Amino acid sequence: MISNETLNCVALAIMFANRSRQLLELYQRVGSATAIVEHSSNLQAIAPDLNPQAFLIDQKELKESIDRAMREVEFAEKHGIEILTPDNSAYPKQLFEVCVDAPLALYHKGNTNLNPTHSLAIVGTRTCTEYGRDMVENIISELAKYFPDLLIVSGLAYGTDINAHRASLDNQLPTVAVLAHGLDRLYPSVHRNTAQRMMQQGGLLTEYPSFTKMEPSYFLHRNRLIAGIAEATLVVESKERGGALTTARYANEYNLTAMACPGRASDPASVGCNQLIATNRAALVTSAADIVKILGWEVPKENVQVLPSFFDDDLTTEERMVLNALKAEPTHLSALLANTGLSAPTVMAALSELEFRNIVRQLPGAQWRKMTK
């Protein structure tokens, strides 16, 4: 049974859809949505210093919003959607603390814990390269061995987002997608199978009520939620402009950690990441170990497979780039050159050092593979 406070949160969120920052300020000053609704014709009675013109509530519009909220509650109950409001312990607390326009109502479908011990947003270009895909898979698979409850947050978009969700699922990590539309639909629809899996191991989250008309601006606007929910944001690949850079900007604004993977100077897919790093708006990340160090996560070493990159602290940037381009399966030298963008002498020097440390192994036919033990 939905509480009256939840209903009022939904109603006010609908009414203040384009004034969410103003609504949050009002909510924080008053203390509850119900108090706002009950005193909507005279807010100064509960907030004497309030400017009545700035927070004027039209009574007809409020009634329409409450009616719309009642329909939304019915839709949620019928389709197994959980409505999260700031008074609900399941609401992402960090988002409410850092985001100046955090929604009063979030719609969630799945079994996600939105207040986990560790969480990481992974975002990037929709047209990712093989390098970007490998970085996502390697980082997530390595982190999963040490942090099995790590929540991966992304946006279900093409490219980096969907790769992050799928890699999380494959490594039994919970993952949540923040959507730019209501839960009556799924965009892009080709990711429906992945979304179905996520609802058993994570979930879908949105601030938009059902049957909200999708607008292009919503995709950028939802990025503030991706950044605000996660402990840190990692941009794997980004062109000179893109939504992933917006997510990193929100992380900076919220005083959260932004990180980025470096790429070749000539690669358009990495221009945005390289700029973030060059301008000190994001920390450089070449491996899962970098993330652990930057965030100060404590790595449990008992009963866990030891992965070299966590304990070889003095690898150079080039050595890490080569290491991350390798997998357990054989990789040809030519592929390493193409994926890293490094010169042949630099790659060979890095391989020699990594082999000396027993981190990689050379195979016949100019092939190399990463050691997993």
QUICORFEN-V129910 format. One line per field, one symbol per residue. phi: phi as a letter, one per 30 degrees, with the letter a starting at -180 (. if undefined). burial: 1 if it has 9 or more other ideal C-beta (glycine too) atoms within 8 Angstrom, else 0. Layout:
phi: ???
burial: ???
This chain:
phi: .dddddeddddddddcecbdddddddddddjaddddddcddadddcbeddddddbdcdddddddddddddddddddddciccccbedcddddddeddccdbeddbbcbbkbdcdbddbbbcbblddcdcdeddddddddddddddcbdcecccabiddieedddddddddchcdbbccccadddbbbdddcddddddddcbklcbaccddidddbedddddddddedddddabccdbadeblddddddddedddhcdcbbcdbddccedceddddeddcicaddbcaddddedddiddddcdhbddceddccdcddeddddddddcbddebdeddddddciddddddddddddddedicbbdceihcbbddcb
burial: 0000111111111111000101110110010111111011001000100100001010001100110111011011000011111100011101110110111111111111110101111111100110111111111111111100111111111011111111111010111111111110011000100110111011111111110000000111011111111111111111100111111111110101111111100010111111111000111111111111011000000000001111010010011111111100001110111011110001101110111000110000001111100
